[in-house]
Amino acid sequence: MTPQQISQVQSYLRKRFGTETVTLKPRKVKDSVEVYLDDEILGLLYIDDEDKDDISYDLNISILQDDLDAG
């Protein structure tokens, strides 16, 4: 993902989730970024840019049963 794409998606997620604490951090793999809420990793966001005219993003969030039990 390009820095511009990361910035655009981060702005969208901040607006959508209603918080400025969402942060996207690049990974060594160029097709995805880590998504953080506050300082805790929330999930991974992948780009599908195989068709340059139809780019989409896929946000994967893992929720552990231990987290549900603790909450």
Backbone atoms as SQL, in Angstrom:
CREATE TABLE atoms (id INTEGER PRIMARY KEY, chain TEXT, resi INTEGER, resn TEXT, atom TEXT, x REAL, y REAL, z REAL);
INSERT INTO atoms VALUES
  (1, 'A', 1, 'MET', 'N', 0.857, -1.187, 0.000),
  (2, 'A', 1, 'MET', 'CA', 0.000, 0.000, 0.000),
  (3, 'A', 1, 'MET', 'C', 0.891, 1.235, 0.000),
  (4, 'A', 2, 'THR', 'N', 0.457, 2.237, -0.721),
  (5, 'A', 2, 'THR', 'CA', 1.219, 3.484, -0.772),
  (6, 'A', 2, 'THR', 'C', 0.920, 4.325, 0.470),
  (7, 'A', 3, 'PRO', 'N', 1.807, 5.247, 0.811),
  (8, 'A', 3, 'PRO', 'CA', 1.519, 6.139, 1.940),
  (9, 'A', 3, 'PRO', 'C', 0.192, 6.898, 1.766),
  (10, 'A', 4, 'GLN', 'N', -0.146, 7.277, 0.544),
  (11, 'A', 4, 'GLN', 'CA', -1.400, 7.983, 0.286),
  (12, 'A', 4, 'GLN', 'C', -2.600, 7.074, 0.566),
  (13, 'A', 5, 'GLN', 'N', -2.532, 5.829, 0.128),
  (14, 'A', 5, 'GLN', 'CA', -3.621, 4.886, 0.393),
  (15, 'A', 5, 'GLN', 'C', -3.773, 4.644, 1.891),
  (16, 'A', 6, 'ILE', 'N', -2.657, 4.474, 2.585),
  (17, 'A', 6, 'ILE', 'CA', -2.694, 4.267, 4.034),
  (18, 'A', 6, 'ILE', 'C', -3.358, 5.454, 4.718),
  (19, 'A', 7, 'SER', 'N', -2.981, 6.644, 4.329),
  (20, 'A', 7, 'SER', 'CA', -3.559, 7.852, 4.918),
  (21, 'A', 7, 'SER', 'C', -5.053, 7.954, 4.648),
  (22, 'A', 8, 'GLN', 'N', -5.476, 7.655, 3.424),
  (23, 'A', 8, 'GLN', 'CA', -6.901, 7.722, 3.067),
  (24, 'A', 8, 'GLN', 'C', -7.724, 6.720, 3.869),
  (25, 'A', 9, 'VAL', 'N', -7.234, 5.491, 3.951),
  (26, 'A', 9, 'VAL', 'CA', -7.977, 4.458, 4.671),
  (27, 'A', 9, 'VAL', 'C', -7.990, 4.767, 6.167),
  (28, 'A', 10, 'GLN', 'N', -6.878, 5.243, 6.700),
  (29, 'A', 10, 'GLN', 'CA', -6.830, 5.600, 8.121),
  (30, 'A', 10, 'GLN', 'C', -7.840, 6.699, 8.435),
  (31, 'A', 11, 'SER', 'N', -7.916, 7.715, 7.604),
  (32, 'A', 11, 'SER', 'CA', -8.900, 8.794, 7.797),
  (33, 'A', 11, 'SER', 'C', -10.318, 8.251, 7.746),
  (34, 'A', 12, 'TYR', 'N', -10.581, 7.359, 6.793),
  (35, 'A', 12, 'TYR', 'CA', -11.909, 6.756, 6.676),
  (36, 'A', 12, 'TYR', 'C', -12.259, 5.972, 7.938),
  (37, 'A', 13, 'LEU', 'N', -11.342, 5.127, 8.405),
  (38, 'A', 13, 'LEU', 'CA', -11.622, 4.306, 9.583),
  (39, 'A', 13, 'LEU', 'C', -11.810, 5.164, 10.829),
  (40, 'A', 14, 'ARG', 'N', -11.027, 6.221, 10.968),
  (41, 'A', 14, 'ARG', 'CA', -11.190, 7.126, 12.116),
  (42, 'A', 14, 'ARG', 'C', -12.579, 7.750, 12.116),
  (43, 'A', 15, 'LYS', 'N', -13.015, 8.185, 10.949),
  (44, 'A', 15, 'LYS', 'CA', -14.347, 8.784, 10.839),
  (45, 'A', 15, 'LYS', 'C', -15.424, 7.734, 11.091),
  (46, 'A', 16, 'ARG', 'N', -15.265, 6.570, 10.495),
  (47, 'A', 16, 'ARG', 'CA', -16.270, 5.503, 10.586),
  (48, 'A', 16, 'ARG', 'C', -16.420, 4.969, 12.010),
  (49, 'A', 17, 'PHE', 'N', -15.277, 4.790, 12.706),
  (50, 'A', 17, 'PHE', 'CA', -15.297, 4.290, 14.074),
  (51, 'A', 17, 'PHE', 'C', -15.482, 5.400, 15.103),
  (52, 'A', 18, 'GLY', 'N', -15.413, 6.650, 14.664),
  (53, 'A', 18, 'GLY', 'CA', -15.628, 7.784, 15.570),
  (54, 'A', 18, 'GLY', 'C', -14.519, 7.981, 16.590),
  (55, 'A', 19, 'THR', 'N', -13.286, 7.669, 16.192),
  (56, 'A', 19, 'THR', 'CA', -12.157, 7.852, 17.104),
  (57, 'A', 19, 'THR', 'C', -10.891, 8.166, 16.316),
  (58, 'A', 20, 'GLU', 'N', -10.083, 9.028, 16.867),
  (59, 'A', 20, 'GLU', 'CA', -8.808, 9.384, 16.259),
  (60, 'A', 20, 'GLU', 'C', -7.696, 8.414, 16.656),
  (61, 'A', 21, 'THR', 'N', -8.027, 7.406, 17.473),
  (62, 'A', 21, 'THR', 'CA', -6.994, 6.498, 17.972),
  (63, 'A', 21, 'THR', 'C', -6.741, 5.303, 17.064),
  (64, 'A', 22, 'VAL', 'N', -7.409, 5.265, 15.904),
  (65, 'A', 22, 'VAL', 'CA', -7.137, 4.217, 14.918),
  (66, 'A', 22, 'VAL', 'C', -5.887, 4.623, 14.137),
  (67, 'A', 23, 'THR', 'N', -4.920, 3.705, 14.076),
  (68, 'A', 23, 'THR', 'CA', -3.669, 3.969, 13.376),
  (69, 'A', 23, 'THR', 'C', -3.320, 2.788, 12.491),
  (70, 'A', 24, 'LEU', 'N', -2.872, 3.078, 11.281),
  (71, 'A', 24, 'LEU', 'CA', -2.419, 2.040, 10.369),
  (72, 'A', 24, 'LEU', 'C', -0.900, 2.083, 10.295),
  (73, 'A', 25, 'LYS', 'N', -0.282, 0.911, 10.435),
  (74, 'A', 25, 'LYS', 'CA', 1.172, 0.827, 10.410),
  (75, 'A', 25, 'LYS', 'C', 1.599, -0.149, 9.316),
  (76, 'A', 26, 'PRO', 'N', 2.518, 0.302, 8.455),
  (77, 'A', 26, 'PRO', 'CA', 2.991, -0.579, 7.375),
  (78, 'A', 26, 'PRO', 'C', 3.663, -1.835, 7.912),
  (79, 'A', 27, 'ARG', 'N', 3.630, -2.869, 7.085),
  (80, 'A', 27, 'ARG', 'CA', 4.298, -4.132, 7.379),
  (81, 'A', 27, 'ARG', 'C', 5.384, -4.342, 6.324),
  (82, 'A', 28, 'LYS', 'N', 6.203, -5.370, 6.510),
  (83, 'A', 28, 'LYS', 'CA', 7.206, -5.708, 5.492),
  (84, 'A', 28, 'LYS', 'C', 6.530, -6.153, 4.211),
  (85, 'A', 29, 'VAL', 'N', 5.362, -6.806, 4.343),
  (86, 'A', 29, 'VAL', 'CA', 4.573, -7.224, 3.189),
  (87, 'A', 29, 'VAL', 'C', 3.822, -5.991, 2.680),
  (88, 'A', 30, 'LYS', 'N', 3.918, -5.731, 1.396),
  (89, 'A', 30, 'LYS', 'CA', 3.371, -4.483, 0.836),
  (90, 'A', 30, 'LYS', 'C', 1.867, -4.501, 0.594),
  (91, 'A', 31, 'ASP', 'N', 1.230, -5.688, 0.701),
  (92, 'A', 31, 'ASP', 'CA', -0.197, -5.763, 0.389),
  (93, 'A', 31, 'ASP', 'C', -1.083, -5.566, 1.613),
  (94, 'A', 32, 'SER', 'N', -0.484, -5.230, 2.771),
  (95, 'A', 32, 'SER', 'CA', -1.296, -5.084, 3.980),
  (96, 'A', 32, 'SER', 'C', -0.628, -4.175, 4.993),
  (97, 'A', 33, 'VAL', 'N', -1.442, -3.726, 5.959),
  (98, 'A', 33, 'VAL', 'CA', -0.974, -2.907, 7.076),
  (99, 'A', 33, 'VAL', 'C', -1.591, -3.448, 8.355),
  (100, 'A', 34, 'GLU', 'N', -0.965, -3.136, 9.479),
  (101, 'A', 34, 'GLU', 'CA', -1.537, -3.477, 10.780),
  (102, 'A', 34, 'GLU', 'C', -2.462, -2.351, 11.206),
  (103, 'A', 35, 'VAL', 'N', -3.588, -2.703, 11.795),
  (104, 'A', 35, 'VAL', 'CA', -4.562, -1.723, 12.274),
  (105, 'A', 35, 'VAL', 'C', -4.525, -1.735, 13.804),
  (106, 'A', 36, 'TYR', 'N', -4.301, -0.571, 14.388),
  (107, 'A', 36, 'TYR', 'CA', -4.241, -0.434, 15.843),
  (108, 'A', 36, 'TYR', 'C', -5.386, 0.441, 16.335),
  (109, 'A', 37, 'LEU', 'N', -5.897, 0.096, 17.502),
  (110, 'A', 37, 'LEU', 'CA', -6.859, 0.932, 18.217),
  (111, 'A', 37, 'LEU', 'C', -6.189, 1.257, 19.535),
  (112, 'A', 38, 'ASP', 'N', -5.978, 2.528, 19.782),
  (113, 'A', 38, 'ASP', 'CA', -5.100, 2.977, 20.859),
  (114, 'A', 38, 'ASP', 'C', -3.729, 2.373, 20.540),
  (115, 'A', 39, 'ASP', 'N', -3.132, 1.633, 21.435),
  (116, 'A', 39, 'ASP', 'CA', -1.826, 1.020, 21.169),
  (117, 'A', 39, 'ASP', 'C', -1.924, -0.496, 21.055),
  (118, 'A', 40, 'GLU', 'N', -3.138, -1.012, 20.836),
  (119, 'A', 40, 'GLU', 'CA', -3.348, -2.450, 20.749),
  (120, 'A', 40, 'GLU', 'C', -3.710, -2.844, 19.317),
  (121, 'A', 41, 'ILE', 'N', -3.055, -3.886, 18.826),
  (122, 'A', 41, 'ILE', 'CA', -3.354, -4.320, 17.459),
  (123, 'A', 41, 'ILE', 'C', -4.792, -4.840, 17.391),
  (124, 'A', 42, 'LEU', 'N', -5.502, -4.356, 16.383),
  (125, 'A', 42, 'LEU', 'CA', -6.898, -4.728, 16.187),
  (126, 'A', 42, 'LEU', 'C', -7.028, -5.781, 15.090),
  (127, 'A', 43, 'GLY', 'N', -6.209, -5.665, 14.067),
  (128, 'A', 43, 'GLY', 'CA', -6.285, -6.607, 12.959),
  (129, 'A', 43, 'GLY', 'C', -5.376, -6.222, 11.825),
  (130, 'A', 44, 'LEU', 'N', -5.612, -6.828, 10.681),
  (131, 'A', 44, 'LEU', 'CA', -4.848, -6.558, 9.469),
  (132, 'A', 44, 'LEU', 'C', -5.780, -6.077, 8.378),
  (133, 'A', 45, 'LEU', 'N', -5.296, -5.132, 7.590),
  (134, 'A', 45, 'LEU', 'CA', -6.062, -4.597, 6.470),
  (135, 'A', 45, 'LEU', 'C', -5.291, -4.900, 5.192),
  (136, 'A', 46, 'TYR', 'N', -5.954, -5.586, 4.261),
  (137, 'A', 46, 'TYR', 'CA', -5.335, -5.987, 2.999),
  (138, 'A', 46, 'TYR', 'C', -5.916, -5.159, 1.855),
  (139, 'A', 47, 'ILE', 'N', -5.089, -4.910, 0.858),
  (140, 'A', 47, 'ILE', 'CA', -5.553, -4.226, -0.347),
  (141, 'A', 47, 'ILE', 'C', -5.712, -5.255, -1.464),
  (142, 'A', 48, 'ASP', 'N', -6.782, -5.112, -2.221),
  (143, 'A', 48, 'ASP', 'CA', -6.985, -5.916, -3.429),
  (144, 'A', 48, 'ASP', 'C', -6.933, -4.931, -4.596),
  (145, 'A', 49, 'ASP', 'N', -5.766, -4.859, -5.220),
  (146, 'A', 49, 'ASP', 'CA', -5.588, -3.917, -6.329),
  (147, 'A', 49, 'ASP', 'C', -5.217, -4.628, -7.626),
  (148, 'A', 50, 'GLU', 'N', -5.674, -5.867, -7.726),
  (149, 'A', 50, 'GLU', 'CA', -5.427, -6.645, -8.939),
  (150, 'A', 50, 'GLU', 'C', -6.030, -5.933, -10.151),
  (151, 'A', 51, 'ASP', 'N', -7.233, -5.396, -9.981),
  (152, 'A', 51, 'ASP', 'CA', -7.884, -4.593, -11.016),
  (153, 'A', 51, 'ASP', 'C', -7.742, -3.130, -10.596),
  (154, 'A', 52, 'LYS', 'N', -6.879, -2.394, -11.272),
  (155, 'A', 52, 'LYS', 'CA', -6.565, -1.002, -10.883),
  (156, 'A', 52, 'LYS', 'C', -7.790, -0.084, -10.919),
  (157, 'A', 53, 'ASP', 'N', -8.834, -0.490, -11.622),
  (158, 'A', 53, 'ASP', 'CA', -10.058, 0.317, -11.696),
  (159, 'A', 53, 'ASP', 'C', -11.062, -0.057, -10.609),
  (160, 'A', 54, 'ASP', 'N', -10.754, -1.079, -9.823),
  (161, 'A', 54, 'ASP', 'CA', -11.688, -1.560, -8.807),
  (162, 'A', 54, 'ASP', 'C', -10.907, -1.991, -7.562),
  (163, 'A', 55, 'ILE', 'N', -10.283, -1.032, -6.887),
  (164, 'A', 55, 'ILE', 'CA', -9.486, -1.308, -5.689),
  (165, 'A', 55, 'ILE', 'C', -10.416, -1.429, -4.488),
  (166, 'A', 56, 'SER', 'N', -10.143, -2.428, -3.651),
  (167, 'A', 56, 'SER', 'CA', -10.916, -2.595, -2.422),
  (168, 'A', 56, 'SER', 'C', -9.967, -2.972, -1.282),
  (169, 'A', 57, 'TYR', 'N', -10.487, -2.845, -0.065),
  (170, 'A', 57, 'TYR', 'CA', -9.705, -3.134, 1.136),
  (171, 'A', 57, 'TYR', 'C', -10.492, -4.115, 1.994),
  (172, 'A', 58, 'ASP', 'N', -9.779, -5.027, 2.630),
  (173, 'A', 58, 'ASP', 'CA', -10.399, -6.061, 3.453),
  (174, 'A', 58, 'ASP', 'C', -9.803, -5.988, 4.850),
  (175, 'A', 59, 'LEU', 'N', -10.628, -5.691, 5.846),
  (176, 'A', 59, 'LEU', 'CA', -10.189, -5.591, 7.229),
  (177, 'A', 59, 'LEU', 'C', -10.508, -6.885, 7.950),
  (178, 'A', 60, 'ASN', 'N', -9.477, -7.548, 8.474),
  (179, 'A', 60, 'ASN', 'CA', -9.622, -8.790, 9.225),
  (180, 'A', 60, 'ASN', 'C', -9.325, -8.523, 10.693),
  (181, 'A', 61, 'ILE', 'N', -10.308, -8.784, 11.534),
  (182, 'A', 61, 'ILE', 'CA', -10.170, -8.595, 12.975),
  (183, 'A', 61, 'ILE', 'C', -10.334, -9.953, 13.645),
  (184, 'A', 62, 'SER', 'N', -9.346, -10.330, 14.444),
  (185, 'A', 62, 'SER', 'CA', -9.420, -11.579, 15.198),
  (186, 'A', 62, 'SER', 'C', -9.817, -11.262, 16.631),
  (187, 'A', 63, 'ILE', 'N', -10.783, -12.008, 17.135),
  (188, 'A', 63, 'ILE', 'CA', -11.235, -11.846, 18.517),
  (189, 'A', 63, 'ILE', 'C', -11.012, -13.166, 19.226),
  (190, 'A', 64, 'LEU', 'N', -10.175, -13.144, 20.245),
  (191, 'A', 64, 'LEU', 'CA', -9.886, -14.358, 21.000),
  (192, 'A', 64, 'LEU', 'C', -10.958, -14.616, 22.037),
  (193, 'A', 65, 'GLN', 'N', -11.290, -15.875, 22.239),
  (194, 'A', 65, 'GLN', 'CA', -12.272, -16.245, 23.268),
  (195, 'A', 65, 'GLN', 'C', -11.819, -15.754, 24.640),
  (196, 'A', 66, 'ASP', 'N', -10.502, -15.798, 24.913),
  (197, 'A', 66, 'ASP', 'CA', -9.977, -15.303, 26.194),
  (198, 'A', 66, 'ASP', 'C', -10.325, -13.824, 26.415),
  (199, 'A', 67, 'ASP', 'N', -10.279, -13.042, 25.320),
  (200, 'A', 67, 'ASP', 'CA', -10.647, -11.626, 25.434),
  (201, 'A', 67, 'ASP', 'C', -12.122, -11.469, 25.775),
  (202, 'A', 68, 'LEU', 'N', -12.968, -12.292, 25.179),
  (203, 'A', 68, 'LEU', 'CA', -14.398, -12.237, 25.476),
  (204, 'A', 68, 'LEU', 'C', -14.679, -12.647, 26.911),
  (205, 'A', 69, 'ASP', 'N', -13.983, -13.697, 27.373),
  (206, 'A', 69, 'ASP', 'CA', -14.172, -14.165, 28.741),
  (207, 'A', 69, 'ASP', 'C', -13.701, -13.140, 29.764),
  (208, 'A', 70, 'ALA', 'N', -12.664, -12.375, 29.425),
  (209, 'A', 70, 'ALA', 'CA', -12.118, -11.375, 30.358),
  (210, 'A', 70, 'ALA', 'C', -12.971, -10.123, 30.411),
  (211, 'A', 71, 'GLY', 'N', -13.766, -9.879, 29.364),
  (212, 'A', 71, 'GLY', 'CA', -14.526, -8.652, 29.265),
  (213, 'A', 71, 'GLY', 'C', -15.831, -8.758, 29.910);
